[in-house]
Amino acid sequence: MRTLRFLAVTGALLCGAAGLTAQQPAAPAKFDNPAWTTPVAPFKVVGPIHYVGTKDLAAYLITTPAGHILIDGAVPGMAGEIEKSIRASASSPRRSASC
Protein backbone atom coordinates (compact mmCIF):
# COMPACT_ATOMS: atom_id res chain seq x y z
CA MET A 1 0.00 0.00 0.00
CA ARG A 2 2.82 2.41 0.89
CA THR A 3 4.57 1.55 -2.38
CA LEU A 4 1.43 2.26 -4.37
CA ARG A 5 0.95 5.61 -2.61
CA PHE A 6 4.63 6.48 -3.19
CA LEU A 7 4.33 5.66 -6.91
CA ALA A 8 1.14 7.72 -7.24
CA VAL A 9 2.67 10.78 -5.53
CA THR A 10 5.92 10.46 -7.50
CA GLY A 11 3.98 10.11 -10.77
CA ALA A 12 1.86 13.16 -9.99
CA LEU A 13 4.94 15.24 -9.17
CA LEU A 14 6.74 14.16 -12.32
CA CYS A 15 3.72 14.92 -14.50
CA GLY A 16 3.38 18.34 -12.88
CA ALA A 17 7.05 19.12 -13.45
CA ALA A 18 6.81 18.02 -17.08
CA GLY A 19 3.79 20.26 -17.55
CA LEU A 20 5.67 23.26 -16.18
CA THR A 21 8.50 22.87 -18.64
CA ALA A 22 6.08 22.45 -21.54
CA GLN A 23 4.40 25.79 -20.73
CA GLN A 24 7.48 28.00 -21.08
CA PRO A 25 6.89 31.01 -23.34
CA ALA A 26 8.19 30.73 -26.87
CA ALA A 27 11.23 32.74 -27.87
CA PRO A 28 10.36 35.94 -29.73
CA ALA A 29 10.34 35.60 -33.51
CA LYS A 30 13.58 36.60 -35.19
CA PHE A 31 13.40 38.48 -38.45
CA ASP A 32 17.01 37.83 -39.36
CA ASN A 33 16.57 37.49 -43.11
CA PRO A 34 17.75 40.84 -44.52
CA ALA A 35 15.56 40.45 -47.61
CA TRP A 36 12.48 40.59 -45.34
CA THR A 37 13.33 44.11 -44.26
CA THR A 38 14.88 45.47 -47.45
CA PRO A 39 12.46 48.00 -48.97
CA VAL A 40 11.83 48.05 -52.72
CA ALA A 41 10.21 50.70 -54.88
CA PRO A 42 6.45 50.20 -55.23
CA PHE A 43 5.11 49.17 -58.61
CA LYS A 44 1.80 48.52 -60.30
CA VAL A 45 1.06 44.81 -60.72
CA VAL A 46 -2.11 45.00 -62.80
CA GLY A 47 -5.16 47.27 -62.79
CA PRO A 48 -5.72 48.68 -59.30
CA ILE A 49 -3.20 46.32 -57.60
CA HIS A 50 0.14 47.76 -56.42
CA TYR A 51 3.08 45.94 -54.82
CA VAL A 52 4.19 47.89 -51.72
CA GLY A 53 6.11 45.16 -49.85
CA THR A 54 9.75 44.40 -49.17
CA LYS A 55 12.27 42.48 -51.26
CA ASP A 56 11.08 39.03 -50.09
CA LEU A 57 7.76 39.62 -48.28
CA ALA A 58 4.69 40.74 -50.16
CA ALA A 59 2.29 43.53 -49.34
CA TYR A 60 -0.31 44.58 -51.89
CA LEU A 61 -2.42 47.71 -52.07
CA ILE A 62 -5.71 47.42 -53.95
CA THR A 63 -7.15 50.82 -54.81
CA THR A 64 -10.89 51.28 -55.28
CA PRO A 65 -13.17 54.32 -55.46
CA ALA A 66 -14.67 53.31 -52.10
CA GLY A 67 -11.24 53.16 -50.41
CA HIS A 68 -8.05 51.17 -50.45
CA ILE A 69 -7.30 47.67 -49.14
CA LEU A 70 -3.87 46.68 -47.84
CA ILE A 71 -3.01 42.97 -47.87
CA ASP A 72 0.14 42.81 -45.77
CA GLY A 73 2.50 39.87 -45.28
CA ALA A 74 5.59 41.75 -44.08
CA VAL A 75 7.20 41.84 -40.63
CA PRO A 76 5.77 44.24 -38.02
CA GLY A 77 8.79 46.56 -38.04
CA MET A 78 8.26 47.38 -41.72
CA ALA A 79 4.99 49.30 -41.26
CA GLY A 80 6.73 52.66 -41.78
CA GLU A 81 8.42 51.48 -44.98
CA ILE A 82 5.14 50.10 -46.33
CA GLU A 83 3.46 53.44 -45.57
CA LYS A 84 6.24 55.19 -47.53
CA SER A 85 5.65 52.81 -50.45
CA ILE A 86 1.92 53.57 -50.36
CA ARG A 87 2.63 57.30 -50.41
CA ALA A 88 5.10 56.82 -53.28
CA SER A 89 2.45 54.95 -55.28
CA ALA A 90 0.29 58.16 -55.12
CA SER A 91 -2.33 56.58 -52.82
CA SER A 92 -3.29 58.11 -49.50
CA PRO A 93 -2.70 55.72 -46.56
CA ARG A 94 -5.36 57.54 -44.53
CA ARG A 95 -8.04 55.95 -46.70
CA SER A 96 -6.60 52.41 -46.41
CA ALA A 97 -8.15 49.50 -44.55
CA SER A 98 -5.87 46.68 -43.37
CA CYS A 99 -6.56 42.96 -43.76
N, CA and C atoms as an extended XYZ file, in Angstrom:
297
Properties=species:S:1:pos:R:3:atomname:S:1:resname:S:1:resid:I:1 pbc="F F F"
N         0.827       -1.194        0.000 N   MET     1
C         0.000        0.000        0.000 CA  MET     1
C         0.871        1.256        0.000 C   MET     1
N         1.936        1.248        0.840 N   ARG     2
C         2.823        2.414        0.889 CA  ARG     2
C         3.539        2.587       -0.446 C   ARG     2
N         3.891        1.480       -1.084 N   THR     3
C         4.575        1.549       -2.376 CA  THR     3
C         3.651        2.141       -3.421 C   THR     3
N         2.402        1.739       -3.417 N   LEU     4
C         1.430        2.265       -4.374 CA  LEU     4
C         1.221        3.758       -4.173 C   LEU     4
N         1.115        4.194       -2.912 N   ARG     5
C         0.951        5.609       -2.609 CA  ARG     5
C         2.201        6.391       -3.053 C   ARG     5
N         3.384        5.847       -2.783 N   PHE     6
C         4.633        6.480       -3.190 CA  PHE     6
C         4.690        6.642       -4.707 C   PHE     6
N         4.320        5.602       -5.451 N   LEU     7
C         4.325        5.664       -6.908 CA  LEU     7
C         3.317        6.684       -7.429 C   LEU     7
N         2.162        6.761       -6.809 N   ALA     8
C         1.139        7.720       -7.235 CA  ALA     8
C         1.602        9.148       -7.003 C   ALA     8
N         2.181        9.430       -5.840 N   VAL     9
C         2.670       10.775       -5.532 CA  VAL     9
C         3.841       11.129       -6.447 C   VAL     9
N         4.764       10.220       -6.637 N   THR    10
C         5.916       10.463       -7.505 CA  THR    10
C         5.458       10.723       -8.936 C   THR    10
N         4.517        9.923       -9.416 N   GLY    11
C         3.985       10.110      -10.775 CA  GLY    11
C         3.309       11.463      -10.933 C   GLY    11
N         2.550       11.862       -9.929 N   ALA    12
C         1.865       13.156       -9.992 CA  ALA    12
C         2.875       14.301      -10.004 C   ALA    12
N         3.916       14.195       -9.195 N   LEU    13
C         4.942       15.242       -9.168 CA  LEU    13
C         5.703       15.306      -10.481 C   LEU    13
N         6.028       14.177      -11.052 N   LEU    14
C         6.744       14.157      -12.324 CA  LEU    14
C         5.889       14.726      -13.452 C   LEU    14
N         4.621       14.381      -13.474 N   CYS    15
C         3.725       14.923      -14.503 CA  CYS    15
C         3.569       16.434      -14.354 C   CYS    15
N         3.483       16.897      -13.113 N   GLY    16
C         3.377       18.335      -12.875 CA  GLY    16
C         4.625       19.071      -13.315 C   GLY    16
N         5.797       18.491      -13.041 N   ALA    17
C         7.049       19.124      -13.455 CA  ALA    17
C         7.176       19.135      -14.967 C   ALA    17
N         6.744       18.066      -15.613 N   ALA    18
C         6.805       18.018      -17.081 CA  ALA    18
C         5.865       19.054      -17.680 C   ALA    18
N         4.723       19.259      -17.065 N   GLY    19
C         3.788       20.263      -17.548 CA  GLY    19
C         4.326       21.674      -17.416 C   GLY    19
N         5.094       21.933      -16.368 N   LEU    20
C         5.666       23.258      -16.178 CA  LEU    20
C         6.697       23.576      -17.249 C   LEU    20
N         7.501       22.606      -17.607 N   THR    21
C         8.504       22.873      -18.639 CA  THR    21
C         7.857       23.021      -20.004 C   THR    21
N         6.750       22.363      -20.238 N   ALA    22
C         6.076       22.453      -21.536 CA  ALA    22
C         5.387       23.802      -21.723 C   ALA    22
N         5.140       24.548      -20.644 N   GLN    23
C         4.401       25.788      -20.734 CA  GLN    23
C         5.295       27.026      -20.751 C   GLN    23
N         6.584       26.855      -21.012 N   GLN    24
C         7.483       27.999      -21.083 CA  GLN    24
C         7.134       28.842      -22.303 C   GLN    24
N         7.230       30.162      -22.193 N   PRO    25
C         6.892       31.010      -23.338 CA  PRO    25
C         7.877       30.783      -24.485 C   PRO    25
N         7.359       30.904      -25.680 N   ALA    26
C         8.191       30.733      -26.872 CA  ALA    26
C         9.134       31.920      -27.018 C   ALA    26
N        10.270       31.661      -27.611 N   ALA    27
C        11.228       32.741      -27.868 CA  ALA    27
C        10.622       33.704      -28.885 C   ALA    27
N        10.898       34.984      -28.768 N   PRO    28
C        10.355       35.936      -29.734 CA  PRO    28
C        10.850       35.613      -31.149 C   PRO    28
N         9.991       35.881      -32.116 N   ALA    29
C        10.337       35.600      -33.510 CA  ALA    29
C        11.520       36.465      -33.935 C   ALA    29
N        12.420       35.865      -34.686 N   LYS    30
C        13.578       36.597      -35.191 CA  LYS    30
C        13.376       36.858      -36.674 C   LYS    30
N        13.510       38.093      -37.057 N   PHE    31
C        13.395       38.477      -38.451 CA  PHE    31
C        14.808       38.752      -38.960 C   PHE    31
N        15.605       37.665      -39.048 N   ASP    32
C        17.011       37.831      -39.361 CA  ASP    32
C        17.336       37.695      -40.849 C   ASP    32
N        16.333       37.538      -41.674 N   ASN    33
C        16.570       37.489      -43.107 CA  ASN    33
C        16.570       38.925      -43.626 C   ASN    33
N        17.691       39.446      -44.095 N   PRO    34
C        17.747       40.844      -44.520 CA  PRO    34
C        16.794       41.168      -45.663 C   PRO    34
N        16.469       40.196      -46.486 N   ALA    35
C        15.556       40.451      -47.606 CA  ALA    35
C        14.134       40.738      -47.115 C   ALA    35
N        13.804       40.319      -45.892 N   TRP    36
C        12.479       40.587      -45.344 CA  TRP    36
C        12.324       42.043      -44.955 C   TRP    36
N        13.413       42.716      -44.699 N   THR    37
C        13.333       44.107      -44.255 CA  THR    37
C        13.988       45.077      -45.236 C   THR    37
N        14.299       44.607      -46.435 N   THR    38
C        14.883       45.471      -47.454 CA  THR    38
C        13.763       46.083      -48.287 C   THR    38
N        13.550       47.395      -48.208 N   PRO    39
C        12.459       48.003      -48.975 CA  PRO    39
C        12.765       47.992      -50.476 C   PRO    39
N        11.717       47.934      -51.267 N   VAL    40
C        11.831       48.052      -52.722 CA  VAL    40
C        10.855       49.123      -53.189 C   VAL    40
N        11.103       49.675      -54.335 N   ALA    41
C        10.211       50.704      -54.877 CA  ALA    41
C         8.859       50.064      -55.210 C   ALA    41
N         7.765       50.747      -54.905 N   PRO    42
C         6.449       50.197      -55.230 CA  PRO    42
C         6.253       50.160      -56.741 C   PRO    42
N         5.418       49.229      -57.185 N   PHE    43
C         5.112       49.167      -58.613 CA  PHE    43
C         3.706       48.633      -58.813 C   PHE    43
N         3.142       48.968      -59.958 N   LYS    44
C         1.798       48.522      -60.303 CA  LYS    44
C         1.887       47.097      -60.830 C   LYS    44
N         1.081       46.195      -60.280 N   VAL    45
C         1.060       44.806      -60.722 CA  VAL    45
C         0.139       44.679      -61.924 C   VAL    45
N        -1.117       45.021      -61.724 N   VAL    46
C        -2.108       45.002      -62.795 CA  VAL    46
C        -3.344       45.758      -62.300 C   VAL    46
N        -3.952       46.527      -63.167 N   GLY    47
C        -5.163       47.266      -62.791 CA  GLY    47
C        -4.954       48.074      -61.530 C   GLY    47
N        -5.822       47.886      -60.529 N   PRO    48
C        -5.716       48.677      -59.296 CA  PRO    48
C        -4.819       48.046      -58.228 C   PRO    48
N        -4.021       47.040      -58.580 N   ILE    49
C        -3.203       46.322      -57.602 CA  ILE    49
C        -1.761       46.810      -57.685 C   ILE    49
N        -1.228       47.239      -56.513 N   HIS    50
C         0.136       47.760      -56.422 CA  HIS    50
C         0.923       46.917      -55.425 C   HIS    50
N         2.182       46.620      -55.748 N   TYR    51
C         3.080       45.936      -54.820 CA  TYR    51
C         3.744       47.010      -53.961 C   TYR    51
N         3.604       46.908      -52.642 N   VAL    52
C         4.190       47.885      -51.720 CA  VAL    52
C         4.992       47.194      -50.621 C   VAL    52
N         5.415       45.949      -50.870 N   GLY    53
C         6.112       45.160      -49.851 CA  GLY    53
C         7.608       45.351      -49.857 C   GLY    53
N         8.302       44.389      -49.244 N   THR    54
C         9.755       44.397      -49.166 CA  THR    54
C        10.322       43.491      -50.257 C   THR    54
N        11.627       43.279      -50.226 N   LYS    55
C        12.273       42.480      -51.261 CA  LYS    55
C        11.729       41.051      -51.300 C   LYS    55
N        11.518       40.424      -50.142 N   ASP    56
C        11.080       39.032      -50.094 CA  ASP    56
C         9.709       38.789      -49.468 C   ASP    56
N         9.077       39.804      -48.883 N   LEU    57
C         7.759       39.621      -48.279 CA  LEU    57
C         6.755       40.553      -48.950 C   LEU    57
N         5.654       39.986      -49.363 N   ALA    58
C         4.689       40.741      -50.158 CA  ALA    58
C         3.720       41.554      -49.309 C   ALA    58
N         3.371       42.701      -49.854 N   ALA    59
C         2.287       43.532      -49.344 CA  ALA    59
C         1.677       44.183      -50.581 C   ALA    59
N         0.377       44.049      -50.714 N   TYR    60
C        -0.314       44.576      -51.890 CA  TYR    60
C        -1.332       45.628      -51.476 C   TYR    60
N        -1.424       46.674      -52.266 N   LEU    61
C        -2.424       47.715      -52.067 CA  LEU    61
C        -3.391       47.643      -53.233 C   LEU    61
N        -4.662       47.448      -52.926 N   ILE    62
C        -5.713       47.419      -53.946 CA  ILE    62
C        -6.492       48.714      -53.812 C   ILE    62
N        -6.476       49.527      -54.857 N   THR    63
C        -7.149       50.823      -54.807 CA  THR    63
C        -8.523       50.709      -55.437 C   THR    63
N        -9.522       51.262      -54.761 N   THR    64
C       -10.891       51.285      -55.278 CA  THR    64
C       -11.478       52.666      -55.013 C   THR    64
N       -12.528       53.026      -55.726 N   PRO    65
C       -13.173       54.319      -55.465 CA  PRO    65
C       -13.738       54.423      -54.038 C   PRO    65
N       -14.100       53.307      -53.451 N   ALA    66
C       -14.669       53.309      -52.101 CA  ALA    66
C       -13.597       53.357      -51.019 C   ALA    66
N       -12.338       53.176      -51.384 N   GLY    67
C       -11.242       53.161      -50.415 CA  GLY    67
C       -10.196       52.163      -50.861 C   GLY    67
N        -9.145       52.052      -50.092 N   HIS    68
C        -8.049       51.166      -50.447 CA  HIS    68
C        -7.976       49.999      -49.474 C   HIS    68
N        -7.448       48.862      -49.960 N   ILE    69
C        -7.304       47.669      -49.136 CA  ILE    69
C        -5.825       47.286      -49.146 C   ILE    69
N        -5.252       47.101      -47.963 N   LEU    70
C        -3.868       46.683      -47.838 CA  LEU    70
C        -3.844       45.226      -47.401 C   LEU    70
N        -3.219       44.379      -48.217 N   ILE    71
C        -3.006       42.974      -47.867 CA  ILE    71
C        -1.526       42.865      -47.543 C   ILE    71
N        -1.217       42.658      -46.272 N   ASP    72
C         0.141       42.807      -45.772 CA  ASP    72
C         0.680       41.480      -45.263 C   ASP    72
N         1.850       41.076      -45.764 N   GLY    73
C         2.500       39.869      -45.285 CA  GLY    73
C         3.908       40.139      -44.792 C   GLY    73
N         4.233       41.378      -44.496 N   ALA    74
C         5.591       41.750      -44.079 CA  ALA    74
C         5.734       41.656      -42.560 C   ALA    74
N         6.941       41.886      -42.077 N   VAL    75
C         7.205       41.840      -40.635 CA  VAL    75
C         6.702       43.128      -39.978 C   VAL    75
N         6.354       43.079      -38.685 N   PRO    76
C         5.775       44.243      -38.020 CA  PRO    76
C         6.627       45.505      -38.091 C   PRO    76
N         7.932       45.390      -38.039 N   GLY    77
C         8.795       46.556      -38.044 CA  GLY    77
C         8.840       47.296      -39.373 C   GLY    77
N         8.216       46.761      -40.400 N   MET    78
C         8.260       47.383      -41.724 CA  MET    78
C         7.043       48.256      -42.019 C   MET    78
N         6.204       48.496      -41.046 N   ALA    79
C         4.989       49.296      -41.262 CA  ALA    79
C         5.317       50.676      -41.826 C   ALA    79
N         6.339       51.325      -41.299 N   GLY    80
C         6.726       52.658      -41.782 CA  GLY    80
C         7.184       52.627      -43.227 C   GLY    80
N         7.946       51.604      -43.592 N   GLU    81
C         8.419       51.481      -44.979 CA  GLU    81
C         7.269       51.190      -45.933 C   GLU    81
N         6.317       50.386      -45.485 N   ILE    82
C         5.141       50.100      -46.328 CA  ILE    82
C         4.324       51.366      -46.509 C   ILE    82
N         4.183       52.164      -45.452 N   GLU    83
C         3.464       53.438      -45.574 CA  GLU    83
C         4.168       54.354      -46.582 C   GLU    83
N         5.505       54.379      -46.553 N   LYS    84
C         6.243       55.185      -47.531 CA  LYS    84
C         5.980       54.690      -48.950 C   LYS    84
N         5.926       53.372      -49.130 N   SER    85
C         5.647       52.812      -50.451 CA  SER    85
C         4.245       53.178      -50.921 C   SER    85
N         3.289       53.179      -49.991 N   ILE    86
C         1.920       53.570      -50.356 CA  ILE    86
C         1.896       55.030      -50.791 C   ILE    86
N         2.570       55.884      -50.038 N   ARG    87
C         2.631       57.299      -50.413 CA  ARG    87
C         3.314       57.484      -51.765 C   ARG    87
N         4.376       56.713      -52.011 N   ALA    88
C         5.097       56.817      -53.284 CA  ALA    88
C         4.261       56.317      -54.462 C   ALA    88
N         3.302       55.441      -54.194 N   SER    89
C         2.445       54.951      -55.277 CA  SER    89
C         1.271       55.893      -55.520 C   SER    89
N         1.299       57.091      -54.930 N   ALA    90
C         0.292       58.157      -55.118 CA  ALA    90
C        -1.064       57.767      -54.534 C   ALA    90
N        -1.085       56.937      -53.514 N   SER    91
C        -2.330       56.580      -52.821 CA  SER    91
C        -2.223       57.085      -51.398 C   SER    91
N        -3.311       57.570      -50.855 N   SER    92
C        -3.293       58.106      -49.500 CA  SER    92
C        -3.479       56.998      -48.490 C   SER    92
N        -2.521       56.791      -47.564 N   PRO    93
C        -2.698       55.724      -46.560 CA  PRO    93
C        -3.813       56.005      -45.566 C   PRO    93
N        -4.278       57.238      -45.473 N   ARG    94
C        -5.359       57.537      -44.530 CA  ARG    94
C        -6.664       56.880      -44.940 C   ARG    94
N        -6.805       56.564      -46.219 N   ARG    95
C        -8.042       55.951      -46.698 CA  ARG    95
C        -7.927       54.430      -46.767 C   ARG    95
N        -6.829       53.848      -46.285 N   SER    96
C        -6.599       52.411      -46.406 CA  SER    96
C        -7.225       51.658      -45.252 C   SER    96
N        -7.685       50.441      -45.560 N   ALA    97
C        -8.150       49.501      -44.545 CA  ALA    97
C        -7.222       48.305      -44.578 C   ALA    97
N        -6.798       47.803      -43.420 N   SER    98
C        -5.871       46.678      -43.369 CA  SER    98
C        -6.610       45.365      -43.255 C   SER    98
N        -6.036       44.329      -43.862 N   CYS    99
C        -6.556       42.955      -43.756 CA  CYS    99
C        -5.473       42.064      -43.241 C   CYS    99
